[in-house]
Amino acid sequence: MKRQRSHSSSRGNIKTHVRFMFKGIRGGDPVFLGTLITLILFGLIMLTSASSALGQYEHKDSFYYLKHQVFNGIILGTFAFIFMSTVNYRVWKKNAFALLIVSIVMLLLVFTPLGASALGASRWIDIGSFNFQPSEMVKLTFLLYLAAWFERKGRHIEDSTYSFLPFMALLGTLVLIIAGAQQDLGTMTVIASIAIGMYFVAGAQLKHMAAIAGIGAAAVATLVVIAPYRIARITTFLHPESTNTLGEGYHIIQALIAIGSGGLFGVGLGHSLQKYSYVPEVATDSIFAIISEELGFLFSFGLVALYIVLLWRMLRIARNAQDLFGKYVVLGITVWIGFQAFVNIGAMLSMWPLTGIPLPFISFGSTSLIMLLAACGLVHNISRRS
């Protein structure tokens, strides 16, 4: 009898937890949720195809990258989405500062024995078989802190002493750590874009925005000059025809060959030739080139359309948010996803220099996917309460 009761009790607990999880994701904007799921499923399909040759060559397993994306990214990311959808989003307003401090401490931990380096840069914390990139966490925690801060400032947002100078001091600190010490200009560009976009929406003065533009341009120029590989990227972008096709210009030229080979309808899913050690970073930065090669212009345009629909629904959710904190949070996440997609696709089309920014929900990267799904859980949460 006791065993029967314990079994029935455990089954009852499981049912309760399942009901609680589904209750947390019910409601909200169905178009946003449907578009998000479509992007994730499409990303898994394309990651399977784009990374098959690389996985076989490096790990003797064609599905190596897919397995890691599912177990380290999708599963943990789904729990993060459900958790952020269920907990009242206003909780994060009270704890935003503490979360930001924790994420900054984690940024500094990459320079300790816990840190892991790749290609001469220290950007990860090594946790067994899982590498965590703290700068991805900063995107969300800094966004939450700014949303709470801007709401609290209210109409004093235009004040130089109490708003502009502290904003620049905090942003400058992150620039020094991420772009300076960690040599990750791409991620820092995303974080800066989120912060500046939110600051503008909160009511920043035009003279402050102009000052930010000037300071930002000077900072980027300095970071480019002190790193030879960044100068090479700029030179390749400006004069691709005169660069070494087997050196600095190799990456973008091979990506353009892949995109051009796809034509209107593509060469067929799984039939890419450029993924066989021609296009670098096929599973991460360059996955859009493989999508264009295999599925052609129509599906590539369809992917862009999915991003546009997702961003449109997020703007609609922001407009209907109950409070300024919720509005600023959703707008910040909209800038985050939109900027990353826009820059990644534009770089593959040679519209601007290569940046190393991943394509949201598509590129391989567990930390990036987990944090994106956590952020989208927040958006869904705010949508449910609108």
C-alpha positions as CSV (number, residue, x, y, z in Angstrom):
1,M,0.0,0.0,0.0
2,K,2.8,2.4,0.9
3,R,4.5,1.7,-2.4
4,Q,1.3,2.3,-4.4
5,R,0.8,5.6,-2.5
6,S,4.4,6.7,-3.2
7,H,4.1,5.8,-6.9
8,S,0.8,7.6,-7.2
9,S,2.2,10.6,-5.2
10,S,5.2,10.8,-7.6
11,R,3.0,10.6,-10.6
12,G,0.8,13.3,-9.1
13,N,3.9,15.5,-8.6
14,I,5.0,15.1,-12.1
15,K,1.6,16.0,-13.5
16,T,1.5,19.0,-11.2
17,H,4.9,20.2,-12.5
18,V,3.9,19.6,-16.2
19,R,0.6,21.5,-15.6
20,F,2.6,24.4,-14.0
21,M,5.0,24.5,-17.0
22,F,2.3,24.6,-19.6
23,K,0.3,27.1,-17.5
24,G,3.4,29.3,-17.7
25,I,3.5,29.4,-21.5
26,R,-0.2,29.6,-22.2
27,G,-1.6,32.8,-23.6
28,G,0.5,35.6,-25.0
29,D,1.0,36.4,-28.7
30,P,0.6,33.2,-30.7
31,V,2.3,34.7,-33.8
32,F,5.4,35.6,-31.8
33,L,5.5,32.1,-30.2
34,G,4.9,30.3,-33.6
35,T,7.5,32.4,-35.4
36,L,10.0,31.7,-32.6
37,I,9.4,27.9,-32.8
38,T,9.7,28.0,-36.6
39,L,13.0,29.8,-36.4
40,I,14.4,27.3,-33.9
41,L,13.3,24.2,-35.9
42,F,14.6,25.7,-39.1
43,G,17.9,26.4,-37.3
44,L,18.3,22.8,-36.2
45,I,17.6,21.5,-39.7
46,M,20.2,23.9,-41.3
47,L,22.7,23.3,-38.5
48,T,22.5,19.5,-39.2
49,S,23.2,20.1,-42.8
50,A,25.8,22.8,-42.6
51,S,27.9,21.2,-39.8
52,S,27.8,17.6,-41.1
53,A,31.1,17.7,-42.9
54,L,32.8,19.6,-40.2
55,G,31.5,17.3,-37.5
56,Q,32.7,14.2,-39.4
57,Y,36.1,15.7,-40.1
58,E,36.8,17.0,-36.5
59,H,34.9,14.5,-34.3
60,K,34.1,11.5,-36.6
61,D,30.4,12.3,-36.0
62,S,28.2,14.1,-38.6
63,F,25.7,15.0,-35.9
64,Y,28.2,16.2,-33.3
65,Y,27.1,19.9,-33.5
66,L,23.4,19.0,-33.6
67,K,23.7,16.9,-30.5
68,H,25.5,19.7,-28.6
69,Q,23.0,22.3,-29.8
70,V,20.1,20.2,-28.6
71,F,21.5,18.9,-25.3
72,N,23.4,22.0,-24.2
73,G,21.3,24.7,-25.9
74,I,17.7,23.6,-26.8
75,I,16.9,21.7,-23.6
76,L,18.5,24.2,-21.2
77,G,17.1,27.1,-23.3
78,T,13.6,25.6,-23.2
79,F,13.7,25.4,-19.4
80,A,15.0,29.0,-19.3
81,F,12.2,30.1,-21.6
82,I,9.5,28.4,-19.4
83,F,11.0,29.8,-16.2
84,M,11.2,33.4,-17.6
85,S,7.6,33.0,-18.9
86,T,6.3,31.9,-15.6
87,V,7.9,34.1,-13.0
88,N,6.5,37.6,-12.8
89,Y,8.8,39.8,-14.9
90,R,8.8,42.6,-12.4
91,V,10.9,40.4,-10.1
92,W,13.9,41.2,-12.4
93,K,13.4,44.9,-11.9
94,K,14.2,44.5,-8.1
95,N,17.2,42.3,-8.8
96,A,18.6,43.8,-11.9
97,F,21.6,45.5,-10.3
98,A,22.6,42.3,-8.4
99,L,22.3,40.3,-11.7
100,L,24.5,42.8,-13.5
101,I,27.2,42.6,-10.8
102,V,27.2,38.8,-11.0
103,S,27.5,38.9,-14.8
104,I,30.4,41.4,-14.6
105,V,32.2,39.1,-12.0
106,M,31.7,36.2,-14.4
107,L,33.3,38.3,-17.2
108,L,36.4,38.7,-15.0
109,L,36.4,35.0,-14.2
110,V,37.5,34.2,-17.8
111,F,41.0,35.5,-16.8
112,T,41.3,33.0,-14.0
113,P,42.1,29.3,-14.2
114,L,38.4,28.7,-14.8
115,G,38.7,30.6,-18.1
116,A,39.1,28.9,-21.5
117,S,40.9,30.5,-24.4
118,A,40.5,30.1,-28.2
119,L,42.4,31.8,-31.0
120,G,44.3,33.9,-28.5
121,A,41.2,35.3,-26.8
122,S,39.8,34.6,-23.3
123,R,36.0,34.6,-23.5
124,W,34.7,31.4,-22.0
125,I,34.3,29.7,-18.6
126,D,35.0,26.0,-18.8
127,I,32.5,23.9,-16.9
128,G,33.3,20.3,-17.8
129,S,32.0,19.6,-21.3
130,F,30.1,22.9,-21.3
131,N,31.7,26.2,-22.2
132,F,29.8,29.2,-21.0
133,Q,30.3,32.7,-22.5
134,P,29.6,35.4,-19.8
135,S,29.3,38.2,-22.4
136,E,26.1,36.6,-23.7
137,M,24.7,36.8,-20.2
138,V,25.7,40.5,-20.0
139,K,23.4,41.2,-23.0
140,L,20.4,40.2,-20.9
141,T,21.4,41.5,-17.4
142,F,22.6,44.9,-18.7
143,L,19.4,45.2,-20.6
144,L,17.3,44.5,-17.5
145,Y,19.4,46.9,-15.4
146,L,19.0,49.7,-18.0
147,A,15.2,49.1,-18.2
148,A,14.8,49.4,-14.5
149,W,17.2,52.4,-14.4
150,F,15.5,54.3,-17.2
151,E,12.0,53.7,-15.7
152,R,13.3,55.1,-12.4
153,K,14.9,58.1,-14.0
154,G,11.7,59.1,-15.7
155,R,11.9,62.7,-17.1
156,H,15.3,63.2,-15.5
157,I,16.7,61.0,-18.3
158,E,17.7,64.2,-20.1
159,D,20.0,65.3,-17.2
160,S,23.7,65.0,-18.0
161,T,24.9,64.5,-14.5
162,Y,22.4,61.9,-13.3
163,S,21.9,60.0,-16.6
164,F,24.3,60.6,-19.4
165,L,27.6,60.4,-17.5
166,P,26.7,57.3,-15.4
167,F,25.4,55.6,-18.5
168,M,28.6,56.3,-20.4
169,A,30.7,55.2,-17.4
170,L,29.0,51.9,-17.1
171,L,29.0,51.3,-20.9
172,G,32.7,52.3,-21.0
173,T,33.5,49.7,-18.3
174,L,31.9,46.9,-20.3
175,V,33.8,48.1,-23.4
176,L,37.1,47.9,-21.6
177,I,36.4,44.3,-20.4
178,I,34.7,42.8,-23.4
179,A,36.2,44.6,-26.4
180,G,39.5,45.5,-24.8
181,A,40.5,42.6,-22.5
182,Q,38.5,39.8,-24.1
183,Q,39.0,41.2,-27.7
184,D,35.4,40.6,-28.6
185,L,34.4,43.7,-30.5
186,G,31.4,42.0,-32.2
187,T,29.6,41.1,-28.9
188,M,30.4,44.5,-27.5
189,T,28.9,46.1,-30.6
190,V,25.7,44.2,-29.9
191,I,25.6,45.2,-26.2
192,A,26.3,48.9,-27.1
193,S,23.5,48.9,-29.7
194,I,21.1,47.5,-27.2
195,A,22.1,50.1,-24.6
196,I,22.0,53.1,-27.0
197,G,18.7,52.0,-28.6
198,M,17.1,51.8,-25.1
199,Y,18.6,55.1,-24.1
200,F,17.1,56.8,-27.2
201,V,13.7,55.3,-26.6
202,A,13.8,56.4,-23.0
203,G,14.1,60.0,-24.1
204,A,17.8,60.9,-24.4
205,Q,18.6,64.3,-25.7
206,L,19.9,64.5,-29.3
207,K,23.1,66.2,-28.1
208,H,23.8,63.2,-25.9
209,M,23.1,60.8,-28.7
210,A,25.5,62.8,-30.9
211,A,28.2,62.6,-28.2
212,I,27.7,58.9,-27.9
213,A,28.1,58.5,-31.7
214,G,31.3,60.5,-31.6
215,I,32.8,58.7,-28.6
216,G,31.7,55.3,-30.1
217,A,33.4,56.1,-33.5
218,A,36.6,57.1,-31.7
219,A,36.6,53.9,-29.6
220,V,35.9,51.6,-32.5
221,A,38.7,53.3,-34.5
222,T,41.1,52.8,-31.6
223,L,40.2,49.2,-31.2
224,V,40.6,48.6,-35.0
225,V,44.0,50.3,-35.2
226,I,45.5,48.3,-32.2
227,A,44.4,45.0,-33.8
228,P,46.0,44.1,-37.2
229,Y,43.4,41.5,-38.0
230,R,40.6,44.1,-37.7
231,I,42.5,46.4,-40.1
232,A,42.7,43.5,-42.5
233,R,38.9,43.0,-42.3
234,I,38.3,46.7,-43.1
235,T,40.7,46.6,-46.0
236,T,39.1,43.4,-47.4
237,F,35.7,45.0,-47.2
238,L,36.7,48.2,-49.0
239,H,38.9,46.5,-51.7
240,P,38.0,42.8,-51.9
241,E,39.3,42.6,-55.5
242,S,42.8,43.6,-54.4
243,T,43.1,41.3,-51.3
244,N,44.8,37.9,-51.1
245,T,42.1,35.4,-52.1
246,L,43.8,32.7,-50.0
247,G,44.5,35.1,-47.1
248,E,42.4,38.1,-45.8
249,G,39.8,37.9,-48.5
250,Y,39.3,34.1,-48.4
251,H,36.4,34.0,-46.0
252,I,34.1,36.6,-47.7
253,I,34.9,35.4,-51.2
254,Q,34.0,31.8,-50.4
255,A,30.8,32.9,-48.6
256,L,29.8,34.9,-51.7
257,I,30.6,31.9,-53.9
258,A,28.2,29.8,-51.8
259,I,25.5,32.4,-51.9
260,G,25.8,32.9,-55.6
261,S,25.9,29.2,-56.3
262,G,22.4,28.8,-54.7
263,G,20.6,30.9,-57.3
264,L,16.9,31.1,-56.9
265,F,16.0,27.6,-55.6
266,G,19.4,26.4,-54.3
267,V,21.4,23.2,-54.9
268,G,19.2,21.2,-52.5
269,L,19.2,20.6,-48.8
270,G,22.4,18.7,-47.8
271,H,24.1,19.2,-51.2
272,S,26.3,22.2,-50.4
273,L,29.9,22.0,-51.7
274,Q,31.2,25.0,-49.9
275,K,30.7,23.5,-46.5
276,Y,33.4,20.9,-47.3
277,S,36.3,23.0,-45.8
278,Y,35.8,26.0,-48.2
279,V,33.6,28.4,-46.2
280,P,35.1,29.0,-42.7
281,E,32.9,28.8,-39.6
282,V,30.0,27.1,-41.4
283,A,28.2,26.2,-38.2
284,T,28.4,29.6,-36.6
285,D,29.1,32.9,-38.4
286,S,28.8,31.7,-41.9
287,I,25.7,29.5,-41.7
288,F,23.6,32.0,-43.7
289,A,25.9,31.4,-46.7
290,I,25.2,27.6,-46.6
291,I,21.5,28.3,-46.2
292,S,21.6,30.4,-49.4
293,E,23.6,27.8,-51.3
294,E,21.4,24.9,-50.4
295,L,17.9,26.5,-50.4
296,G,18.5,29.5,-52.6
297,F,17.2,33.1,-52.6
298,L,13.6,32.2,-51.9
299,F,14.2,30.4,-48.7
300,S,16.9,32.9,-47.6
301,F,14.4,35.7,-48.2
302,G,11.8,33.6,-46.2
303,L,14.3,33.5,-43.3
304,V,14.6,37.3,-43.4
305,A,10.8,37.5,-43.5
306,L,10.6,35.4,-40.3
307,Y,12.9,37.7,-38.5
308,I,10.9,40.7,-39.6
309,V,7.6,39.1,-38.4
310,L,9.3,38.2,-35.0
311,L,10.5,41.8,-34.6
312,W,7.1,43.3,-35.6
313,R,5.3,41.2,-33.1
314,M,7.8,42.2,-30.4
315,L,7.3,45.9,-31.1
316,R,3.5,45.2,-30.8
317,I,4.1,43.5,-27.5
318,A,6.2,46.5,-26.3
319,R,3.5,48.9,-27.3
320,N,0.9,47.0,-25.2
321,A,3.1,46.4,-22.2
322,Q,1.6,47.3,-18.8
323,D,4.5,49.5,-17.6
324,L,7.7,51.2,-18.8
325,F,9.9,48.5,-17.4
326,G,8.2,45.9,-19.6
327,K,8.2,48.2,-22.6
328,Y,12.0,48.9,-22.3
329,V,12.8,45.2,-21.8
330,V,11.0,44.1,-25.0
331,L,12.4,47.0,-27.0
332,G,15.9,46.1,-25.8
333,I,15.5,42.5,-26.8
334,T,14.1,43.6,-30.2
335,V,17.2,45.6,-30.8
336,W,19.3,42.7,-29.7
337,I,17.8,40.1,-32.1
338,G,17.3,42.5,-35.0
339,F,20.8,43.9,-34.8
340,Q,22.5,40.5,-34.7
341,A,20.4,39.2,-37.6
342,F,20.9,42.3,-39.6
343,V,24.7,42.4,-39.1
344,N,25.3,38.7,-39.6
345,I,23.4,38.5,-42.9
346,G,24.8,41.8,-44.1
347,A,28.4,40.6,-43.4
348,M,27.8,37.5,-45.5
349,L,26.5,39.7,-48.3
350,S,29.6,41.9,-48.0
351,M,27.6,44.9,-47.1
352,W,30.0,45.6,-44.2
353,P,33.1,43.9,-42.7
354,L,32.9,40.5,-41.0
355,T,32.2,40.8,-37.4
356,G,31.9,37.3,-35.9
357,I,28.3,38.0,-34.7
358,P,26.2,34.8,-34.8
359,L,22.8,34.5,-36.5
360,P,20.1,34.4,-33.8
361,F,18.5,30.9,-33.2
362,I,20.3,29.5,-36.2
363,S,24.1,29.6,-35.5
364,F,25.7,26.9,-33.3
365,G,26.4,28.2,-29.8
366,S,24.8,26.9,-26.6
367,T,25.2,30.1,-24.4
368,S,23.8,32.3,-27.1
369,L,20.8,30.1,-27.7
370,I,20.1,29.8,-23.9
371,M,20.2,33.5,-23.3
372,L,18.1,34.3,-26.4
373,L,15.4,31.8,-25.3
374,A,15.5,33.3,-21.8
375,A,15.0,36.7,-23.3
376,C,12.2,35.5,-25.5
377,G,10.6,33.9,-22.4
378,L,10.6,37.4,-20.9
379,V,8.9,38.8,-24.0
380,H,6.3,36.1,-23.8
381,N,5.8,36.8,-20.1
382,I,5.1,40.5,-20.8
383,S,2.9,39.6,-23.7
384,R,0.8,37.3,-21.4
385,R,0.3,40.1,-18.9
386,S,-0.5,42.8,-21.4
